Amino acid sequence: MMMDIRLRFRDSFVKQLIVIAGFCLVIVLSAFVANQVFAQSDNVKTVSDEHVINVFDRGEHKVFVTRATTVREALKAADISLNEGQDVVEPALDSELVASKYNINIYRAKPVTIVDGTLRQRIVTASQTPEQIAKAANLELYPEDIVQESGMPDVLVDGADLVLSIDRATPVNLMLYGKPVLVRTHAQTVGELLEEREIKLSADDTISLEANSAIVADITLEIWRNGKQTVTLEEEIDFPVEKIQDADRPIGFREIRTAGEKGMRSVTYEIERKNDQEVRRTEINAIIVDEPKKQVEVVGVKSTGGLTKSMGVKQFTDSNGVTHRETYYDLPMGVVMGNCGAGGYYTVREDGVKVDASGYVIVAANLGNYPRCSVVETSLGLAKVYDTGGFANKHPHGIDIATDWTNNNGR
């Protein structure tokens, strides 16, 4: 009896060992297979000539992998048809694919009804902004015009079209201290126009119309100064520049996406003369004739051999061809962080470079060449000028980059 019990116990124990061994083998094989799958997945991700494309088209989202070199080739390979005469694609069809992932937006042409005073016209366009839609309709918009988009206020008249309504500003012929200027306004009276344009009259000024006179199209309004010599000049206004950082492009890459246009302002000066010589010129009024239009640029921020602690000094040439002597320093930057309205604080990037709340590298420079808060290029990415120093006199184009490379204290 005892022998029989021992045999049964031994057989049961052996069976348990076999089950446990089999279970362990399954786990090992599963881990091996999973490891191979993940390894293959990683290999796919690291193939340099493959790109993951996300296409957004009429509310639908399509994802595919391609080895195409341009957006046009990628869409063609994915059998996505386009009407190149009307549809709009962003990035542009001929944009080169250099990154591993892309989002491509397709804007299909749609009917739009434009209401411009008594003029009503219907066009088909893929344009997205009122300015682009007006341009597609060969209509000129002025900065003072008010443009509104609406769905379909009158289905019987406009069908299912998008409706673009233009409320035109009234043109006024302004003779400002002897200088004719054409301005456009939504003001109802002369007084409102003067307030809108920030034209301040002194006791020596005379105006041709009463302040409560109504504004009508092409009215002439004259302002002159008695007993004083004045001169009115036109001065250019630089356009602002918005820089979009592209982490897939190397530092130094620069592409203008939308060209800027300079504005114009009409400035009146009062001239004081002694012994037939001008001794003082005082600005008494200025109005914006043409608003500047912003320029949009794409700049590369991918580091390819930027300044390092071991280098100490580096010569860097930006996209405009200007060579900068780059150095670095490590000081608490809190004292200057309120200068440019970027949150008033800074952080230390993984590479030890100090950046503001917007991600701009914090630098010191010659404020005569690079005014405070201006944006400059460096070998470590786009930077904003917060500071200056004694080096700026000897190196007027030098850039001193704020880092945590010396103290290594995270601030």
C-alpha positions in Angstrom: 0.0 0.0 0.0 2.8 2.4 0.9 4.6 1.6 -2.3 1.5 2.4 -4.3 1.0 5.7 -2.6 4.6 6.7 -3.3 4.3 5.7 -7.0 1.1 7.8 -7.3 2.8 10.8 -5.5 5.9 10.5 -7.8 3.7 10.4 -10.9 1.8 13.4 -9.8 4.9 15.3 -9.0 6.4 14.5 -12.4 3.3 15.7 -14.1 3.4 19.0 -12.2 7.0 19.5 -13.2 6.1 18.8 -16.8 3.3 21.4 -16.7 5.5 24.0 -15.0 8.3 23.4 -17.5 5.9 23.7 -20.4 4.4 26.9 -19.0 7.9 28.4 -18.6 8.7 27.4 -22.2 5.6 29.2 -23.4 6.6 32.4 -21.6 10.1 32.3 -22.9 8.9 31.7 -26.5 6.3 34.5 -26.2 8.9 36.9 -24.9 11.2 36.0 -27.8 8.5 36.4 -30.4 7.4 39.8 -28.8 11.0 40.9 -28.8 11.3 40.1 -32.5 8.1 41.9 -33.3 9.2 45.0 -31.4 12.6 44.9 -33.0 11.1 44.7 -36.5 8.7 47.7 -35.5 11.7 49.7 -34.4 13.5 48.9 -37.6 10.6 50.2 -39.6 10.6 53.4 -37.7 14.3 54.0 -38.2 14.3 53.5 -42.0 15.5 56.9 -43.2 13.6 57.0 -46.5 10.2 56.1 -45.1 7.6 58.7 -43.9 4.4 58.2 -41.9 1.7 60.4 -43.6 -1.5 61.6 -42.0 -3.9 63.0 -44.5 -6.9 65.1 -43.4 -9.4 65.5 -46.2 -13.1 66.6 -45.8 -13.3 65.4 -42.3 -11.7 62.0 -43.0 -8.3 60.9 -41.6 -6.1 58.5 -43.6 -2.7 57.2 -42.5 -0.1 55.5 -44.7 3.7 54.9 -45.0 5.5 56.0 -48.1 9.0 56.3 -49.6 7.9 59.2 -51.8 10.2 62.2 -51.8 7.5 64.9 -52.2 4.0 65.6 -51.1 2.7 65.2 -54.6 4.3 61.8 -55.1 3.0 60.6 -51.7 -0.6 61.6 -52.5 -0.4 60.0 -55.9 0.9 56.8 -54.5 -1.9 56.7 -52.0 -4.4 57.2 -54.9 -5.7 60.5 -53.5 -7.0 62.6 -56.4 -6.8 66.4 -56.6 -8.1 69.2 -58.7 -4.8 71.1 -58.8 -6.4 74.1 -60.4 -8.7 74.6 -57.4 -7.8 72.4 -54.4 -5.2 73.6 -51.9 -2.7 71.3 -50.2 -0.6 72.1 -47.1 2.3 71.6 -47.2 2.5 72.5 -50.8 2.5 69.7 -53.4 6.2 70.2 -54.3 7.4 70.3 -50.7 10.2 67.8 -50.0 9.6 65.1 -47.5 12.5 65.1 -45.0 10.9 64.3 -41.7 9.6 60.9 -40.4 6.0 62.1 -39.9 3.8 64.6 -41.8 0.3 66.0 -41.4 -1.1 66.9 -44.8 -4.3 69.0 -45.0 -6.4 69.0 -48.2 -8.8 71.9 -48.7 -11.3 71.2 -51.4 -12.8 73.9 -53.5 -16.2 75.1 -52.4 -18.8 77.6 -53.6 -18.7 81.0 -52.0 -21.1 84.0 -52.5 -19.4 87.4 -52.0 -21.6 90.3 -51.1 -19.7 93.6 -51.6 -22.2 96.4 -51.2 -24.6 96.1 -54.2 -22.2 93.7 -55.9 -23.0 90.0 -55.5 -20.8 87.3 -57.1 -20.3 83.6 -56.8 -17.0 81.8 -57.1 -15.6 78.3 -56.4 -12.4 78.4 -54.3 -10.4 76.4 -51.7 -9.2 79.6 -50.1 -9.6 79.6 -46.3 -9.3 83.2 -45.2 -11.4 86.2 -46.2 -8.3 87.8 -47.7 -7.6 84.8 -49.8 -11.2 84.5 -50.9 -11.4 88.1 -52.0 -8.1 87.7 -53.9 -9.5 84.7 -55.7 -12.5 86.9 -56.7 -10.1 89.7 -57.9 -11.4 92.0 -55.2 -9.1 94.4 -53.4 -9.5 94.5 -49.6 -8.2 97.4 -47.5 -7.1 97.0 -43.9 -10.0 99.2 -42.8 -12.7 97.1 -44.5 -14.7 94.8 -42.3 -15.2 91.2 -43.6 -17.6 88.7 -42.1 -18.2 85.0 -43.0 -21.6 83.4 -42.4 -23.1 80.0 -43.2 -26.2 80.5 -45.3 -28.4 83.4 -44.2 -30.7 83.1 -47.2 -30.9 79.6 -48.7 -33.3 80.7 -51.4 -30.9 83.4 -52.6 -27.5 81.9 -51.8 -28.2 78.2 -51.7 -25.8 76.3 -49.4 -22.9 78.6 -50.2 -20.6 80.2 -47.7 -21.4 83.9 -47.7 -18.6 86.5 -47.4 -19.9 90.0 -46.6 -17.7 93.1 -47.1 -18.4 96.3 -45.3 -16.3 98.9 -47.1 -14.6 101.8 -45.3 -15.4 105.2 -46.6 -12.5 107.0 -48.5 -11.7 110.5 -47.3 -9.3 113.0 -48.9 -7.3 114.4 -46.0 -5.1 117.4 -46.5 -2.9 117.2 -43.5 -0.7 120.3 -43.1 -0.3 120.6 -46.9 0.2 116.9 -47.6 -2.7 115.0 -49.3 -3.4 111.6 -47.8 -6.2 109.2 -48.7 -7.6 107.5 -45.6 -10.5 105.0 -45.2 -12.8 105.0 -42.2 -16.0 103.7 -40.6 -16.3 106.9 -38.6 -19.6 108.7 -39.0 -18.4 112.2 -38.3 -15.2 114.3 -38.7 -14.7 114.3 -34.9 -14.8 110.5 -34.8 -12.3 110.4 -37.7 -9.9 112.6 -35.8 -10.2 110.5 -32.7 -9.8 107.3 -34.7 -6.6 108.5 -36.4 -5.3 110.1 -33.2 -5.0 113.5 -34.8 -4.7 116.0 -32.1 -5.4 119.7 -32.9 -3.6 122.5 -31.2 -4.7 126.1 -30.7 -2.8 127.1 -33.8 -4.6 124.6 -36.0 -7.5 125.2 -38.3 -9.8 122.6 -39.7 -12.0 123.0 -42.8 -15.1 121.2 -41.4 -16.9 121.1 -38.1 -16.4 118.2 -35.8 -20.1 117.1 -36.2 -19.9 117.1 -40.0 -21.0 113.8 -41.6 -18.4 111.6 -43.4 -19.4 110.8 -46.9 -17.4 109.1 -49.7 -14.5 111.2 -51.2 -15.1 114.1 -48.8 -12.1 116.5 -48.5 -10.9 117.5 -45.0 -8.1 120.1 -44.6 -6.0 120.8 -41.5 -3.3 123.5 -41.4 -1.3 125.3 -38.8 -1.2 129.1 -38.6 2.0 131.0 -38.2 4.3 127.9 -38.1 6.3 126.0 -40.7 5.4 122.4 -41.0 6.5 119.6 -43.3 4.8 116.3 -43.9 6.8 113.2 -44.9 6.1 109.6 -45.8 8.0 107.1 -43.8 8.2 103.3 -44.2 7.1 101.0 -41.5 9.0 97.7 -41.3 6.9 94.6 -41.4 6.8 92.2 -38.5 8.3 88.7 -39.0 6.9 85.5 -37.6 9.4 82.6 -37.6 8.1 79.1 -37.5 10.6 76.6 -36.1 11.1 73.4 -38.0 12.8 70.7 -36.0 13.4 68.6 -39.1 15.4 71.3 -40.9 19.0 72.1 -40.0 20.0 75.3 -38.3 20.6 77.9 -41.0 17.7 76.8 -43.2 15.3 79.6 -44.0 12.3 79.7 -46.3 9.8 82.5 -46.7 6.3 81.1 -46.6 4.5 84.4 -46.9 6.3 87.5 -48.1 5.9 90.6 -45.9 5.1 94.1 -47.2 6.3 97.3 -45.6 3.7 99.8 -44.5 3.7 103.6 -44.8 2.9 106.4 -42.4 2.5 110.1 -43.0 4.3 112.2 -40.4 4.0 115.9 -39.9 6.8 117.8 -38.2 6.8 121.4 -36.9 10.0 123.1 -37.9 11.8 125.7 -35.8 14.4 127.8 -37.5 17.0 130.3 -36.3 19.3 132.3 -38.6 17.8 130.4 -41.5 18.9 127.1 -40.0 16.7 124.4 -38.7 17.3 124.0 -35.0 14.4 121.8 -34.0 12.0 119.4 -35.6 9.0 118.1 -33.5 6.6 115.5 -34.6 3.0 116.8 -34.2 0.9 114.2 -36.0 1.3 110.8 -37.7 -1.2 108.6 -39.3 -0.9 105.1 -40.8 -1.5 105.2 -44.5 -0.8 101.6 -45.2 -0.5 98.9 -42.6 2.5 96.6 -42.9 1.8 92.9 -43.7 3.5 90.2 -41.6 6.2 88.0 -43.2 6.1 84.3 -42.2 9.3 82.4 -42.4 10.2 78.7 -41.7 13.6 78.3 -40.1 15.5 75.2 -39.2 16.3 74.5 -35.6 17.8 71.0 -35.9 21.3 71.2 -34.2 24.1 70.0 -36.4 27.3 70.8 -34.6 26.2 73.8 -32.4 28.2 75.6 -29.7 29.3 73.3 -26.8 31.1 73.9 -23.5 34.2 72.2 -24.8 34.3 74.5 -27.8 34.0 77.7 -25.8 33.9 79.9 -28.9 32.2 79.1 -32.2 31.8 81.1 -35.5 28.3 80.7 -36.7 26.9 82.1 -40.0 23.1 82.7 -40.1 20.8 82.4 -43.0 21.4 86.1 -43.9 25.1 85.5 -44.3 26.1 87.3 -41.1 28.8 85.6 -39.1 28.5 85.7 -35.3 31.1 84.9 -32.7 29.3 82.7 -30.2 30.3 82.3 -26.6 28.4 81.2 -23.5 27.9 82.4 -19.9 26.1 81.1 -16.8 24.4 83.6 -14.6 20.9 83.7 -13.0 18.7 85.2 -15.7 15.6 86.2 -13.6 16.7 89.8 -13.5 16.1 90.3 -17.2 13.3 87.9 -17.9 10.6 90.5 -17.5 11.9 92.4 -20.5 10.1 90.6 -23.4 6.8 89.6 -22.0 7.4 85.8 -22.4 6.1 84.8 -19.0 8.9 86.3 -17.0 10.6 83.0 -16.3 13.0 80.6 -18.0 13.9 76.9 -18.0 17.0 74.9 -18.7 16.8 72.7 -21.8 18.1 69.1 -21.9 21.4 70.3 -23.5 21.9 72.9 -20.7 20.8 75.9 -22.7 18.5 78.4 -21.1 15.2 79.1 -22.9 12.3 81.4 -22.3 8.6 80.4 -21.9 8.2 80.5 -25.7 11.2 78.2 -26.3 13.6 80.9 -27.5 17.2 80.6 -26.5 18.2 83.4 -24.1 21.1 85.5 -25.4 23.0 88.7 -24.9 24.0 90.9 -27.8 24.9 94.4 -29.0 21.6 96.2 -28.5 22.5 98.7 -31.3 22.6 95.9 -33.9 20.1 93.6 -32.2 17.5 95.4 -30.1 16.2 93.9 -26.9 13.6 91.3 -27.6 14.5 90.9 -31.2 14.8 87.3 -32.6 18.2 86.1 -33.9 19.6 82.8 -35.2 22.2 80.9 -33.3 23.9 77.5 -33.8 21.6 76.2 -31.0 18.3 77.4 -32.4 16.3 80.6 -32.6 17.1 83.0 -29.8 15.7 86.2 -28.3 17.9 89.0 -27.1 17.3 89.6 -23.4 20.7 91.0 -22.3 23.9 92.6 -23.3 27.5 92.8 -22.0 31.0 94.3 -22.4 31.8 91.8 -25.2 29.3 93.6 -27.4 31.6 96.6 -27.9 34.5 94.5 -29.2 32.2 92.0 -31.1 29.2 94.0 -32.4 27.7 90.8 -34.0 28.8 88.5 -31.2 26.2 86.4 -29.4 26.6 85.3 -25.8 24.3 82.3 -25.0 22.9 81.8 -21.6 23.6 78.2 -20.4 23.8 76.1 -17.2 27.2 74.6 -18.3 29.3 76.1 -15.5 27.2 75.9 -12.4 25.1 72.9 -13.3 22.4 74.0 -10.8 19.4 73.9 -13.1 18.9 77.7 -13.1 
